[in-house]
Amino acid sequence: MECGQWEPAGAPDCERCARFIDEIVESGWREFVSQEFDALTALDERHIAEMVIDEPDRHLWRVVDAAHDRLVCTECGDRLSRGPAGCAACDLANGFRYVAIEIDRPGVPPGNEHALRVNVSVVRRPSGISWREVLGRRLLLPYLLDGHLPTIRQAQAARALLNEGGTAEDLAKHFHSLWGDAAS
């Protein structure tokens, strides 16, 4: 909470929160690799990452996102799928990430993992996304991680609050009124 937000709501600007979000993805990669492979070299990991992104519909979303992080975009030089909006290769990779498998964690409402995935991907690649969208998604992350999921009406109310000029503090109060403090 060094940025004043509940982790990881300060991302992408707060480095600690950004690392927290990256760890959500990396933990999925480590679990996948430990279950499927013996000790790996960096070259092995790159080859596995290439295999994963060739078949994203066969892997969990965290594994696919982590695979992209291990590959460099040939157009912009950033991590694949994380480059600026308008980079054709990153835009394409970013779109294909959504065919990966989502499985809700135990004890969360159906759809929580999808919401978590979308919010994580927006915060990790905010390029070309409105500041309001990034703000709403980053402030919702701690609640999603705690297992909450806004109803359509609650999500629409949050969007309306931002569209009417609401601030980060206003939106944080809105989420707090729904679910209390975020414990993550």
N, C-alpha and C positions, 0 to 999 in steps of 0.2 A: 504494500500500500504506500510505497514511497512517492507515488505521483498523486496521492490523495483519492484514488479510485479503488474500489474493490477489484482485486486481481481477477481477470486480466483486462478490466474495462479501460485502462489507460493506453492500451495499444491502439494504433501502431507507434504513437509518439513516445511512450514510456518504454525504455529498453527492457526493464524487468517484466512488464506486462507482455511485451512482444515475445520475449523468451518463454514465458508461461504458455502462450498460444502455440509457439513452435513445439513445445514439449508435448502438447496434446497430440500433435501429428507424429512427432518422433517416437512417442511411447508405442504407438500403433506399429511403426516400422520395426522397432526393436522386438516386439512380440512376434511379428510375422517372421522376421529373420531367425529368431531363436527357435521357432517351431519348425521351420522349413529347411534350414541350412546349418552346416557346421561352421566353424571359424571362417570368417571372410576377410579378404583384403579389400582395399578401396576400389580396386579394379573389379573385383567380384560384385561389390555393391552396385557399381555403375551398371554392370551387365544385368543384374537383377532388376534394377530400376528401369532399364530399357525394356525388359520383358514385361514388367508390370504395366508400364504406360502403353505397351502394345495391346494389352488385354485388360483395360481398366474395369470392365464389367465383371471380371472374375476376382476382384480384390476389394477389400474394405476401403472406404474413402480415405482413412488416415494413411493407409499404406500407399495409395495412389498419390496423395498430396506429398508424402515424404519422398516418393520416387521422383516426382518432379523436382524436388529440392536438390536432388543429387545429380541433376542434369543441367547443362548450361544451354541456354537458348542460342542458336546459331545466328539469330538476327540481332538481338539487343545485348547479348552477353550476360543477362541476369539469370537467375535461376529460372528454369523453364516453367512457364505459366505465371510467373511473378513479375514479369517485365511491365513496362508502361502500356496502358490501353492504346491500341493502334499497332502494337507489334503483332503482326499476323500469326507468327508461330506461338507466342504466348497466349494470344486470344483463342487460338484453336485448342491448345493444351488446356487452358482454363475451362473451355466449354466441355471438353471430353471428360474432365474430372467428375462431372455430374452423372456419369453412367456407372460409377463405382457403387459398391454395395453399402447400404446403410442398415445397421442393426441397432435398434434402441437398446440402451443399457438397462439392466434390471432396475425396476422400481421407478422408471420415468414414464410419463405419458407417451403414447404412440405419436411419433412425429418429432420428439425432442431431438433425436440424433440428426434428423434432417435440418432442423432449425440450427442446431449447433454447427453442423457442417457449413451451411450457407453463411452464418455469421463469422465463422473462422475464416472462410475463404475471402469474404469481403474485407475483413480487417487485415488479412495478410497481403491482399492486393487491392488497395483502395484506389488505385489509379483509374480515372474515368468514372468514378462513382461519386455522387454528390456528398458533400460534407454531412448533410442531414442523414443520409442513408448510413454512412460510416458511423456517425455518432450514435444513432439508434441501435445499430447492430453491436457496437462495442460495449455500450452500456447494458445491453441485454445479456451479454455473455456470462457474467457471474451467476445470473439467475438460471440460465439454461444449464450451466454446469452443476447447479444445485438441484436440477431435476424439474424445474418449472417450465411451463410452456404457455405462452399467452394464447388466449382464444383469439379468434378473428376480430371480435369487437375490441378486445384489449390492444391488439396490434394496431388496429385502425385508430384508436384513441391516441396511442403513442405517436403515430404518424401525423395525425391532425395537430397534436401539440407542437411538434416540430415545424410543421408547415405554417402554423400561426405565429411563428417566431419564438417558440419555447427554447430555453437554453438547456445545456447539459444538466444543470442543477434541477430544472423543472422536470426533465425526463427521469432523472435519478429519483426524484420524489415520487413521480408517477409509479415507477417500478417498485419502489419501497412500499407504497400504499397497497400494492397488489400482493407482495410476497414478504415484506419485511427486509431485514438486512441479508445481504448475500454473504454466506459463510465461506465461500471458496477463497 
